[in-house]
Amino acid sequence: MSQDLTYEVALEKLDEQLKLLEDGNLSLEDALKAVDEARVYLKVCTERLEAARKKIEVRGEPETTE
């Protein structure tokens, strides 16, 4: 599931889970599930950002020293 998510979709789903938790209307069990799901989406976001950062670093021009 998480491998198919784009950064934007994962971020949106993370935001949804956080809003559910902020509302405070969840049972303990549902709150724990929301936290677990939020962690998955946060991990996806972090992985996507890290992959993008690596691509930028690889494609960036090397620094010249004069």
CHARMM internal coordinates of N, CA and C (Angstrom, degrees):
IC EDIT
DIST 1 N 1 CA 1.4412
DIST 1 CA 1 C 1.5220
ANGL 1 N 1 CA 1 C 110.50
DIST 1 C 2 N 1.3104
ANGL 1 CA 1 C 2 N 118.45
DIHE 1 N 1 CA 1 C 2 N -53.28
DIST 2 N 2 CA 1.4550
ANGL 1 C 2 N 2 CA 121.62
DIHE 1 CA 1 C 2 N 2 CA -172.83
DIST 2 CA 2 C 1.5265
ANGL 2 N 2 CA 2 C 112.31
DIHE 1 C 2 N 2 CA 2 C -67.69
DIST 2 C 3 N 1.3275
ANGL 2 CA 2 C 3 N 118.26
DIHE 2 N 2 CA 2 C 3 N -25.23
DIST 3 N 3 CA 1.4586
ANGL 2 C 3 N 3 CA 120.62
DIHE 2 CA 2 C 3 N 3 CA -179.31
DIST 3 CA 3 C 1.5196
ANGL 3 N 3 CA 3 C 111.80
DIHE 2 C 3 N 3 CA 3 C -69.91
DIST 3 C 4 N 1.3264
ANGL 3 CA 3 C 4 N 117.77
DIHE 3 N 3 CA 3 C 4 N -24.66
DIST 4 N 4 CA 1.4588
ANGL 3 C 4 N 4 CA 121.82
DIHE 3 CA 3 C 4 N 4 CA -177.60
DIST 4 CA 4 C 1.5248
ANGL 4 N 4 CA 4 C 112.71
DIHE 3 C 4 N 4 CA 4 C -86.68
DIST 4 C 5 N 1.3107
ANGL 4 CA 4 C 5 N 117.91
DIHE 4 N 4 CA 4 C 5 N -11.55
DIST 5 N 5 CA 1.4547
ANGL 4 C 5 N 5 CA 121.02
DIHE 4 CA 4 C 5 N 5 CA -175.72
DIST 5 CA 5 C 1.5203
ANGL 5 N 5 CA 5 C 111.67
DIHE 4 C 5 N 5 CA 5 C -79.85
DIST 5 C 6 N 1.3142
ANGL 5 CA 5 C 6 N 115.46
DIHE 5 N 5 CA 5 C 6 N 137.69
DIST 6 N 6 CA 1.4546
ANGL 5 C 6 N 6 CA 119.97
DIHE 5 CA 5 C 6 N 6 CA 171.32
DIST 6 CA 6 C 1.5224
ANGL 6 N 6 CA 6 C 107.91
DIHE 5 C 6 N 6 CA 6 C -81.87
DIST 6 C 7 N 1.3085
ANGL 6 CA 6 C 7 N 115.41
DIHE 6 N 6 CA 6 C 7 N 167.55
DIST 7 N 7 CA 1.4616
ANGL 6 C 7 N 7 CA 119.85
DIHE 6 CA 6 C 7 N 7 CA 177.34
DIST 7 CA 7 C 1.5224
ANGL 7 N 7 CA 7 C 110.48
DIHE 6 C 7 N 7 CA 7 C -58.08
DIST 7 C 8 N 1.3308
ANGL 7 CA 7 C 8 N 116.36
DIHE 7 N 7 CA 7 C 8 N -45.44
DIST 8 N 8 CA 1.4592
ANGL 7 C 8 N 8 CA 120.97
DIHE 7 CA 7 C 8 N 8 CA -176.02
DIST 8 CA 8 C 1.5265
ANGL 8 N 8 CA 8 C 111.89
DIHE 7 C 8 N 8 CA 8 C -63.64
DIST 8 C 9 N 1.3280
ANGL 8 CA 8 C 9 N 117.16
DIHE 8 N 8 CA 8 C 9 N -42.14
DIST 9 N 9 CA 1.4685
ANGL 8 C 9 N 9 CA 120.61
DIHE 8 CA 8 C 9 N 9 CA 179.78
DIST 9 CA 9 C 1.5214
ANGL 9 N 9 CA 9 C 110.05
DIHE 8 C 9 N 9 CA 9 C -67.69
DIST 9 C 10 N 1.3208
ANGL 9 CA 9 C 10 N 116.77
DIHE 9 N 9 CA 9 C 10 N -43.64
DIST 10 N 10 CA 1.4656
ANGL 9 C 10 N 10 CA 120.46
DIHE 9 CA 9 C 10 N 10 CA 179.48
DIST 10 CA 10 C 1.5255
ANGL 10 N 10 CA 10 C 110.69
DIHE 9 C 10 N 10 CA 10 C -62.52
DIST 10 C 11 N 1.3280
ANGL 10 CA 10 C 11 N 116.78
DIHE 10 N 10 CA 10 C 11 N -40.01
DIST 11 N 11 CA 1.4598
ANGL 10 C 11 N 11 CA 120.61
DIHE 10 CA 10 C 11 N 11 CA 179.03
DIST 11 CA 11 C 1.5265
ANGL 11 N 11 CA 11 C 110.81
DIHE 10 C 11 N 11 CA 11 C -64.95
DIST 11 C 12 N 1.3122
ANGL 11 CA 11 C 12 N 116.71
DIHE 11 N 11 CA 11 C 12 N -40.61
DIST 12 N 12 CA 1.4659
ANGL 11 C 12 N 12 CA 120.82
DIHE 11 CA 11 C 12 N 12 CA 178.19
DIST 12 CA 12 C 1.5306
ANGL 12 N 12 CA 12 C 110.94
DIHE 11 C 12 N 12 CA 12 C -63.69
DIST 12 C 13 N 1.3294
ANGL 12 CA 12 C 13 N 116.38
DIHE 12 N 12 CA 12 C 13 N -43.56
DIST 13 N 13 CA 1.4653
ANGL 12 C 13 N 13 CA 120.40
DIHE 12 CA 12 C 13 N 13 CA 179.73
DIST 13 CA 13 C 1.5315
ANGL 13 N 13 CA 13 C 111.08
DIHE 12 C 13 N 13 CA 13 C -67.96
DIST 13 C 14 N 1.3215
ANGL 13 CA 13 C 14 N 116.65
DIHE 13 N 13 CA 13 C 14 N -36.48
DIST 14 N 14 CA 1.4628
ANGL 13 C 14 N 14 CA 120.60
DIHE 13 CA 13 C 14 N 14 CA 175.39
DIST 14 CA 14 C 1.5214
ANGL 14 N 14 CA 14 C 110.05
DIHE 13 C 14 N 14 CA 14 C -61.62
DIST 14 C 15 N 1.3182
ANGL 14 CA 14 C 15 N 116.18
DIHE 14 N 14 CA 14 C 15 N -44.73
DIST 15 N 15 CA 1.4658
ANGL 14 C 15 N 15 CA 121.22
DIHE 14 CA 14 C 15 N 15 CA 178.67
DIST 15 CA 15 C 1.5280
ANGL 15 N 15 CA 15 C 111.22
DIHE 14 C 15 N 15 CA 15 C -60.92
DIST 15 C 16 N 1.3139
ANGL 15 CA 15 C 16 N 116.97
DIHE 15 N 15 CA 15 C 16 N -40.55
DIST 16 N 16 CA 1.4719
ANGL 15 C 16 N 16 CA 120.97
DIHE 15 CA 15 C 16 N 16 CA 178.50
DIST 16 CA 16 C 1.5273
ANGL 16 N 16 CA 16 C 111.04
DIHE 15 C 16 N 16 CA 16 C -61.10
DIST 16 C 17 N 1.3249
ANGL 16 CA 16 C 17 N 115.85
DIHE 16 N 16 CA 16 C 17 N -44.39
DIST 17 N 17 CA 1.4664
ANGL 16 C 17 N 17 CA 119.67
DIHE 16 CA 16 C 17 N 17 CA -179.12
DIST 17 CA 17 C 1.5283
ANGL 17 N 17 CA 17 C 110.92
DIHE 16 C 17 N 17 CA 17 C -65.86
DIST 17 C 18 N 1.3237
ANGL 17 CA 17 C 18 N 116.14
DIHE 17 N 17 CA 17 C 18 N -40.12
DIST 18 N 18 CA 1.4628
ANGL 17 C 18 N 18 CA 119.52
DIHE 17 CA 17 C 18 N 18 CA 179.32
DIST 18 CA 18 C 1.5223
ANGL 18 N 18 CA 18 C 111.36
DIHE 17 C 18 N 18 CA 18 C -65.39
DIST 18 C 19 N 1.3244
ANGL 18 CA 18 C 19 N 116.98
DIHE 18 N 18 CA 18 C 19 N -38.26
DIST 19 N 19 CA 1.4639
ANGL 18 C 19 N 19 CA 120.11
DIHE 18 CA 18 C 19 N 19 CA 177.63
DIST 19 CA 19 C 1.5274
ANGL 19 N 19 CA 19 C 111.10
DIHE 18 C 19 N 19 CA 19 C -64.68
DIST 19 C 20 N 1.3292
ANGL 19 CA 19 C 20 N 116.82
DIHE 19 N 19 CA 19 C 20 N -39.48
DIST 20 N 20 CA 1.4669
ANGL 19 C 20 N 20 CA 119.74
DIHE 19 CA 19 C 20 N 20 CA 176.39
DIST 20 CA 20 C 1.5272
ANGL 20 N 20 CA 20 C 110.88
DIHE 19 C 20 N 20 CA 20 C -59.77
DIST 20 C 21 N 1.3135
ANGL 20 CA 20 C 21 N 115.24
DIHE 20 N 20 CA 20 C 21 N -43.24
DIST 21 N 21 CA 1.4608
ANGL 20 C 21 N 21 CA 119.86
DIHE 20 CA 20 C 21 N 21 CA -179.93
DIST 21 CA 21 C 1.5278
ANGL 21 N 21 CA 21 C 111.56
DIHE 20 C 21 N 21 CA 21 C -67.80
DIST 21 C 22 N 1.3190
ANGL 21 CA 21 C 22 N 116.45
DIHE 21 N 21 CA 21 C 22 N -39.07
DIST 22 N 22 CA 1.4618
ANGL 21 C 22 N 22 CA 120.16
DIHE 21 CA 21 C 22 N 22 CA 179.95
DIST 22 CA 22 C 1.5192
ANGL 22 N 22 CA 22 C 112.27
DIHE 21 C 22 N 22 CA 22 C -65.37
DIST 22 C 23 N 1.3343
ANGL 22 CA 22 C 23 N 116.43
DIHE 22 N 22 CA 22 C 23 N -34.47
DIST 23 N 23 CA 1.4644
ANGL 22 C 23 N 23 CA 120.12
DIHE 22 CA 22 C 23 N 23 CA -179.79
DIST 23 CA 23 C 1.5258
ANGL 23 N 23 CA 23 C 111.67
DIHE 22 C 23 N 23 CA 23 C -62.24
DIST 23 C 24 N 1.3253
ANGL 23 CA 23 C 24 N 116.81
DIHE 23 N 23 CA 23 C 24 N -31.64
DIST 24 N 24 CA 1.4557
ANGL 23 C 24 N 24 CA 121.14
DIHE 23 CA 23 C 24 N 24 CA 176.99
DIST 24 CA 24 C 1.5161
ANGL 24 N 24 CA 24 C 114.96
DIHE 23 C 24 N 24 CA 24 C 74.01
DIST 24 C 25 N 1.3302
ANGL 24 CA 24 C 25 N 117.32
DIHE 24 N 24 CA 24 C 25 N 16.11
DIST 25 N 25 CA 1.4648
ANGL 24 C 25 N 25 CA 120.76
DIHE 24 CA 24 C 25 N 25 CA -178.56
DIST 25 CA 25 C 1.5222
ANGL 25 N 25 CA 25 C 112.86
DIHE 24 C 25 N 25 CA 25 C -98.32
DIST 25 C 26 N 1.3047
ANGL 25 CA 25 C 26 N 117.88
DIHE 25 N 25 CA 25 C 26 N 11.65
DIST 26 N 26 CA 1.4537
ANGL 25 C 26 N 26 CA 121.53
DIHE 25 CA 25 C 26 N 26 CA -177.84
DIST 26 CA 26 C 1.5217
ANGL 26 N 26 CA 26 C 111.02
DIHE 25 C 26 N 26 CA 26 C -93.44
DIST 26 C 27 N 1.3207
ANGL 26 CA 26 C 27 N 114.50
DIHE 26 N 26 CA 26 C 27 N 149.14
DIST 27 N 27 CA 1.4589
ANGL 26 C 27 N 27 CA 118.69
DIHE 26 CA 26 C 27 N 27 CA 171.11
DIST 27 CA 27 C 1.5290
ANGL 27 N 27 CA 27 C 107.04
DIHE 26 C 27 N 27 CA 27 C -70.76
DIST 27 C 28 N 1.3047
ANGL 27 CA 27 C 28 N 116.11
DIHE 27 N 27 CA 27 C 28 N 167.16
DIST 28 N 28 CA 1.4639
ANGL 27 C 28 N 28 CA 120.20
DIHE 27 CA 27 C 28 N 28 CA -179.94
DIST 28 CA 28 C 1.5236
ANGL 28 N 28 CA 28 C 110.29
DIHE 27 C 28 N 28 CA 28 C -58.62
DIST 28 C 29 N 1.3113
ANGL 28 CA 28 C 29 N 116.65
DIHE 28 N 28 CA 28 C 29 N -44.62
DIST 29 N 29 CA 1.4676
ANGL 28 C 29 N 29 CA 120.96
DIHE 28 CA 28 C 29 N 29 CA -179.09
DIST 29 CA 29 C 1.5349
ANGL 29 N 29 CA 29 C 110.98
DIHE 28 C 29 N 29 CA 29 C -62.39
DIST 29 C 30 N 1.3226
ANGL 29 CA 29 C 30 N 116.93
DIHE 29 N 29 CA 29 C 30 N -44.08
DIST 30 N 30 CA 1.4619
ANGL 29 C 30 N 30 CA 120.64
DIHE 29 CA 29 C 30 N 30 CA 179.26
DIST 30 CA 30 C 1.5317
ANGL 30 N 30 CA 30 C 111.26
DIHE 29 C 30 N 30 CA 30 C -67.72
DIST 30 C 31 N 1.3179
ANGL 30 CA 30 C 31 N 116.32
DIHE 30 N 30 CA 30 C 31 N -35.56
DIST 31 N 31 CA 1.4589
ANGL 30 C 31 N 31 CA 119.89
DIHE 30 CA 30 C 31 N 31 CA 177.76
DIST 31 CA 31 C 1.5273
ANGL 31 N 31 CA 31 C 110.48
DIHE 30 C 31 N 31 CA 31 C -65.19
DIST 31 C 32 N 1.3162
ANGL 31 CA 31 C 32 N 116.89
DIHE 31 N 31 CA 31 C 32 N -40.46
DIST 32 N 32 CA 1.4678
ANGL 31 C 32 N 32 CA 120.48
DIHE 31 CA 31 C 32 N 32 CA 178.14
DIST 32 CA 32 C 1.5216
ANGL 32 N 32 CA 32 C 111.07
DIHE 31 C 32 N 32 CA 32 C -64.72
DIST 32 C 33 N 1.3321
ANGL 32 CA 32 C 33 N 116.61
DIHE 32 N 32 CA 32 C 33 N -39.03
DIST 33 N 33 CA 1.4641
ANGL 32 C 33 N 33 CA 120.75
DIHE 32 CA 32 C 33 N 33 CA 176.73
DIST 33 CA 33 C 1.5254
ANGL 33 N 33 CA 33 C 110.25
DIHE 32 C 33 N 33 CA 33 C -64.27
DIST 33 C 34 N 1.3208
ANGL 33 CA 33 C 34 N 116.80
DIHE 33 N 33 CA 33 C 34 N -41.61
DIST 34 N 34 CA 1.4626
ANGL 33 C 34 N 34 CA 121.05
DIHE 33 CA 33 C 34 N 34 CA 179.65
DIST 34 CA 34 C 1.5250
ANGL 34 N 34 CA 34 C 110.65
DIHE 33 C 34 N 34 CA 34 C -63.28
DIST 34 C 35 N 1.3197
ANGL 34 CA 34 C 35 N 116.68
DIHE 34 N 34 CA 34 C 35 N -39.89
DIST 35 N 35 CA 1.4626
ANGL 34 C 35 N 35 CA 120.89
DIHE 34 CA 34 C 35 N 35 CA 177.98
DIST 35 CA 35 C 1.5261
ANGL 35 N 35 CA 35 C 110.06
DIHE 34 C 35 N 35 CA 35 C -64.44
DIST 35 C 36 N 1.3238
ANGL 35 CA 35 C 36 N 117.31
DIHE 35 N 35 CA 35 C 36 N -44.02
DIST 36 N 36 CA 1.4663
ANGL 35 C 36 N 36 CA 120.68
DIHE 35 CA 35 C 36 N 36 CA 179.08
DIST 36 CA 36 C 1.5260
ANGL 36 N 36 CA 36 C 111.02
DIHE 35 C 36 N 36 CA 36 C -61.33
DIST 36 C 37 N 1.3247
ANGL 36 CA 36 C 37 N 117.01
DIHE 36 N 36 CA 36 C 37 N -43.96
DIST 37 N 37 CA 1.4578
ANGL 36 C 37 N 37 CA 120.75
DIHE 36 CA 36 C 37 N 37 CA 179.12
DIST 37 CA 37 C 1.5232
ANGL 37 N 37 CA 37 C 110.28
DIHE 36 C 37 N 37 CA 37 C -65.67
DIST 37 C 38 N 1.3159
ANGL 37 CA 37 C 38 N 117.01
DIHE 37 N 37 CA 37 C 38 N -40.95
DIST 38 N 38 CA 1.4585
ANGL 37 C 38 N 38 CA 120.64
DIHE 37 CA 37 C 38 N 38 CA 179.37
DIST 38 CA 38 C 1.5223
ANGL 38 N 38 CA 38 C 110.39
DIHE 37 C 38 N 38 CA 38 C -60.76
DIST 38 C 39 N 1.3131
ANGL 38 CA 38 C 39 N 117.28
DIHE 38 N 38 CA 38 C 39 N -39.54
DIST 39 N 39 CA 1.4675
ANGL 38 C 39 N 39 CA 120.82
DIHE 38 CA 38 C 39 N 39 CA 178.66
DIST 39 CA 39 C 1.5187
ANGL 39 N 39 CA 39 C 111.40
DIHE 38 C 39 N 39 CA 39 C -62.26
DIST 39 C 40 N 1.3321
ANGL 39 CA 39 C 40 N 116.34
DIHE 39 N 39 CA 39 C 40 N -39.72
DIST 40 N 40 CA 1.4630
ANGL 39 C 40 N 40 CA 120.56
DIHE 39 CA 39 C 40 N 40 CA 178.70
DIST 40 CA 40 C 1.5259
ANGL 40 N 40 CA 40 C 109.66
DIHE 39 C 40 N 40 CA 40 C -63.08
DIST 40 C 41 N 1.3245
ANGL 40 CA 40 C 41 N 116.69
DIHE 40 N 40 CA 40 C 41 N -46.99
DIST 41 N 41 CA 1.4610
ANGL 40 C 41 N 41 CA 120.29
DIHE 40 CA 40 C 41 N 41 CA -178.66
DIST 41 CA 41 C 1.5216
ANGL 41 N 41 CA 41 C 111.45
DIHE 40 C 41 N 41 CA 41 C -66.88
DIST 41 C 42 N 1.3179
ANGL 41 CA 41 C 42 N 117.06
DIHE 41 N 41 CA 41 C 42 N -36.75
DIST 42 N 42 CA 1.4641
ANGL 41 C 42 N 42 CA 120.57
DIHE 41 CA 41 C 42 N 42 CA 176.93
DIST 42 CA 42 C 1.5278
ANGL 42 N 42 CA 42 C 110.42
DIHE 41 C 42 N 42 CA 42 C -63.59
DIST 42 C 43 N 1.3119
ANGL 42 CA 42 C 43 N 116.60
DIHE 42 N 42 CA 42 C 43 N -40.93
DIST 43 N 43 CA 1.4634
ANGL 42 C 43 N 43 CA 121.12
DIHE 42 CA 42 C 43 N 43 CA 178.52
DIST 43 CA 43 C 1.5224
ANGL 43 N 43 CA 43 C 110.46
DIHE 42 C 43 N 43 CA 43 C -63.16
DIST 43 C 44 N 1.3224
ANGL 43 CA 43 C 44 N 117.45
DIHE 43 N 43 CA 43 C 44 N -42.27
DIST 44 N 44 CA 1.4621
ANGL 43 C 44 N 44 CA 121.00
DIHE 43 CA 43 C 44 N 44 CA 178.39
DIST 44 CA 44 C 1.5284
ANGL 44 N 44 CA 44 C 109.93
DIHE 43 C 44 N 44 CA 44 C -61.63
DIST 44 C 45 N 1.3290
ANGL 44 CA 44 C 45 N 116.45
DIHE 44 N 44 CA 44 C 45 N -46.62
DIST 45 N 45 CA 1.4718
ANGL 44 C 45 N 45 CA 120.27
DIHE 44 CA 44 C 45 N 45 CA 178.86
DIST 45 CA 45 C 1.5179
ANGL 45 N 45 CA 45 C 110.80
DIHE 44 C 45 N 45 CA 45 C -58.66
DIST 45 C 46 N 1.2991
ANGL 45 CA 45 C 46 N 116.84
DIHE 45 N 45 CA 45 C 46 N -45.81
DIST 46 N 46 CA 1.4623
ANGL 45 C 46 N 46 CA 121.52
DIHE 45 CA 45 C 46 N 46 CA -179.44
DIST 46 CA 46 C 1.5269
ANGL 46 N 46 CA 46 C 111.00
DIHE 45 C 46 N 46 CA 46 C -62.44
DIST 46 C 47 N 1.3247
ANGL 46 CA 46 C 47 N 116.83
DIHE 46 N 46 CA 46 C 47 N -43.11
DIST 47 N 47 CA 1.4673
ANGL 46 C 47 N 47 CA 120.55
DIHE 46 CA 46 C 47 N 47 CA 179.56
DIST 47 CA 47 C 1.5217
ANGL 47 N 47 CA 47 C 111.33
DIHE 46 C 47 N 47 CA 47 C -64.37
DIST 47 C 48 N 1.3390
ANGL 47 CA 47 C 48 N 116.69
DIHE 47 N 47 CA 47 C 48 N -42.32
DIST 48 N 48 CA 1.4694
ANGL 47 C 48 N 48 CA 120.17
DIHE 47 CA 47 C 48 N 48 CA -179.89
DIST 48 CA 48 C 1.5286
ANGL 48 N 48 CA 48 C 110.85
DIHE 47 C 48 N 48 CA 48 C -65.19
DIST 48 C 49 N 1.3264
ANGL 48 CA 48 C 49 N 117.03
DIHE 48 N 48 CA 48 C 49 N -41.86
DIST 49 N 49 CA 1.4636
ANGL 48 C 49 N 49 CA 120.28
DIHE 48 CA 48 C 49 N 49 CA 178.94
DIST 49 CA 49 C 1.5344
ANGL 49 N 49 CA 49 C 111.05
DIHE 48 C 49 N 49 CA 49 C -65.34
DIST 49 C 50 N 1.3121
ANGL 49 CA 49 C 50 N 116.62
DIHE 49 N 49 CA 49 C 50 N -40.85
DIST 50 N 50 CA 1.4598
ANGL 49 C 50 N 50 CA 120.66
DIHE 49 CA 49 C 50 N 50 CA 179.36
DIST 50 CA 50 C 1.5299
ANGL 50 N 50 CA 50 C 110.45
DIHE 49 C 50 N 50 CA 50 C -64.58
DIST 50 C 51 N 1.3248
ANGL 50 CA 50 C 51 N 117.50
DIHE 50 N 50 CA 50 C 51 N -41.26
DIST 51 N 51 CA 1.4664
ANGL 50 C 51 N 51 CA 120.93
DIHE 50 CA 50 C 51 N 51 CA 178.27
DIST 51 CA 51 C 1.5234
ANGL 51 N 51 CA 51 C 110.40
DIHE 50 C 51 N 51 CA 51 C -63.80
DIST 51 C 52 N 1.3151
ANGL 51 CA 51 C 52 N 117.08
DIHE 51 N 51 CA 51 C 52 N -41.02
DIST 52 N 52 CA 1.4625
ANGL 51 C 52 N 52 CA 120.81
DIHE 51 CA 51 C 52 N 52 CA 178.42
DIST 52 CA 52 C 1.5256
ANGL 52 N 52 CA 52 C 110.68
DIHE 51 C 52 N 52 CA 52 C -65.62
DIST 52 C 53 N 1.3240
ANGL 52 CA 52 C 53 N 116.44
DIHE 52 N 52 CA 52 C 53 N -41.07
DIST 53 N 53 CA 1.4645
ANGL 52 C 53 N 53 CA 120.54
DIHE 52 CA 52 C 53 N 53 CA 179.04
DIST 53 CA 53 C 1.5297
ANGL 53 N 53 CA 53 C 110.55
DIHE 52 C 53 N 53 CA 53 C -60.81
DIST 53 C 54 N 1.3164
ANGL 53 CA 53 C 54 N 116.78
DIHE 53 N 53 CA 53 C 54 N -42.55
DIST 54 N 54 CA 1.4648
ANGL 53 C 54 N 54 CA 120.72
DIHE 53 CA 53 C 54 N 54 CA -179.71
DIST 54 CA 54 C 1.5228
ANGL 54 N 54 CA 54 C 110.86
DIHE 53 C 54 N 54 CA 54 C -64.82
DIST 54 C 55 N 1.3170
ANGL 54 CA 54 C 55 N 117.31
DIHE 54 N 54 CA 54 C 55 N -39.28
DIST 55 N 55 CA 1.4643
ANGL 54 C 55 N 55 CA 120.03
DIHE 54 CA 54 C 55 N 55 CA 178.29
DIST 55 CA 55 C 1.5238
ANGL 55 N 55 CA 55 C 110.51
DIHE 54 C 55 N 55 CA 55 C -64.31
DIST 55 C 56 N 1.3137
ANGL 55 CA 55 C 56 N 116.04
DIHE 55 N 55 CA 55 C 56 N -40.39
DIST 56 N 56 CA 1.4641
ANGL 55 C 56 N 56 CA 120.05
DIHE 55 CA 55 C 56 N 56 CA 179.89
DIST 56 CA 56 C 1.5224
ANGL 56 N 56 CA 56 C 110.10
DIHE 55 C 56 N 56 CA 56 C -65.71
DIST 56 C 57 N 1.3167
ANGL 56 CA 56 C 57 N 117.23
DIHE 56 N 56 CA 56 C 57 N -41.88
DIST 57 N 57 CA 1.4561
ANGL 56 C 57 N 57 CA 120.62
DIHE 56 CA 56 C 57 N 57 CA 179.94
DIST 57 CA 57 C 1.5226
ANGL 57 N 57 CA 57 C 111.40
DIHE 56 C 57 N 57 CA 57 C -65.67
DIST 57 C 58 N 1.3085
ANGL 57 CA 57 C 58 N 117.39
DIHE 57 N 57 CA 57 C 58 N -39.16
DIST 58 N 58 CA 1.4537
ANGL 57 C 58 N 58 CA 121.58
DIHE 57 CA 57 C 58 N 58 CA -179.02
DIST 58 CA 58 C 1.5248
ANGL 58 N 58 CA 58 C 110.47
DIHE 57 C 58 N 58 CA 58 C -68.95
DIST 58 C 59 N 1.3213
ANGL 58 CA 58 C 59 N 116.50
DIHE 58 N 58 CA 58 C 59 N -39.30
DIST 59 N 59 CA 1.4573
ANGL 58 C 59 N 59 CA 120.60
DIHE 58 CA 58 C 59 N 59 CA -176.83
DIST 59 CA 59 C 1.5231
ANGL 59 N 59 CA 59 C 113.05
DIHE 58 C 59 N 59 CA 59 C -84.78
DIST 59 C 60 N 1.3011
ANGL 59 CA 59 C 60 N 116.15
DIHE 59 N 59 CA 59 C 60 N -13.14
DIST 60 N 60 CA 1.4683
ANGL 59 C 60 N 60 CA 119.27
DIHE 59 CA 59 C 60 N 60 CA -179.50
DIST 60 CA 60 C 1.5187
ANGL 60 N 60 CA 60 C 111.37
DIHE 59 C 60 N 60 CA 60 C -66.15
DIST 60 C 61 N 1.2910
ANGL 60 CA 60 C 61 N 115.97
DIHE 60 N 60 CA 60 C 61 N 153.40
DIST 61 N 61 CA 1.4522
ANGL 60 C 61 N 61 CA 119.96
DIHE 60 CA 60 C 61 N 61 CA 178.81
DIST 61 CA 61 C 1.5227
ANGL 61 N 61 CA 61 C 109.42
DIHE 60 C 61 N 61 CA 61 C -74.40
DIST 61 C 62 N 1.3136
ANGL 61 CA 61 C 62 N 116.49
DIHE 61 N 61 CA 61 C 62 N 141.13
DIST 62 N 62 CA 1.4714
ANGL 61 C 62 N 62 CA 118.62
DIHE 61 CA 61 C 62 N 62 CA 178.08
DIST 62 CA 62 C 1.5211
ANGL 62 N 62 CA 62 C 110.09
DIHE 61 C 62 N 62 CA 62 C -67.14
DIST 62 C 63 N 1.3081
ANGL 62 CA 62 C 63 N 114.88
DIHE 62 N 62 CA 62 C 63 N 146.00
DIST 63 N 63 CA 1.4586
ANGL 62 C 63 N 63 CA 120.13
DIHE 62 CA 62 C 63 N 63 CA 178.46
DIST 63 CA 63 C 1.5156
ANGL 63 N 63 CA 63 C 109.14
DIHE 62 C 63 N 63 CA 63 C -73.81
DIST 63 C 64 N 1.3081
ANGL 63 CA 63 C 64 N 115.09
DIHE 63 N 63 CA 63 C 64 N 140.04
DIST 64 N 64 CA 1.4562
ANGL 63 C 64 N 64 CA 119.28
DIHE 63 CA 63 C 64 N 64 CA 176.73
DIST 64 CA 64 C 1.5212
ANGL 64 N 64 CA 64 C 109.12
DIHE 63 C 64 N 64 CA 64 C -104.51
DIST 64 C 65 N 1.2957
ANGL 64 CA 64 C 65 N 115.69
DIHE 64 N 64 CA 64 C 65 N 141.33
DIST 65 N 65 CA 1.4553
ANGL 64 C 65 N 65 CA 120.02
DIHE 64 CA 64 C 65 N 65 CA 178.19
DIST 65 CA 65 C 1.5245
ANGL 65 N 65 CA 65 C 107.79
DIHE 64 C 65 N 65 CA 65 C -112.36
DIST 65 C 66 N 1.2796
ANGL 65 CA 65 C 66 N 114.79
DIHE 65 N 65 CA 65 C 66 N 129.14
DIST 66 N 66 CA 1.4678
ANGL 65 C 66 N 66 CA 119.23
DIHE 65 CA 65 C 66 N 66 CA -179.24
DIST 66 CA 66 C 1.4915
ANGL 66 N 66 CA 66 C 110.18
DIHE 65 C 66 N 66 CA 66 C -122.02
END
COOR INIT
IC SEED 1 N 1 CA 1 C
IC BUILD
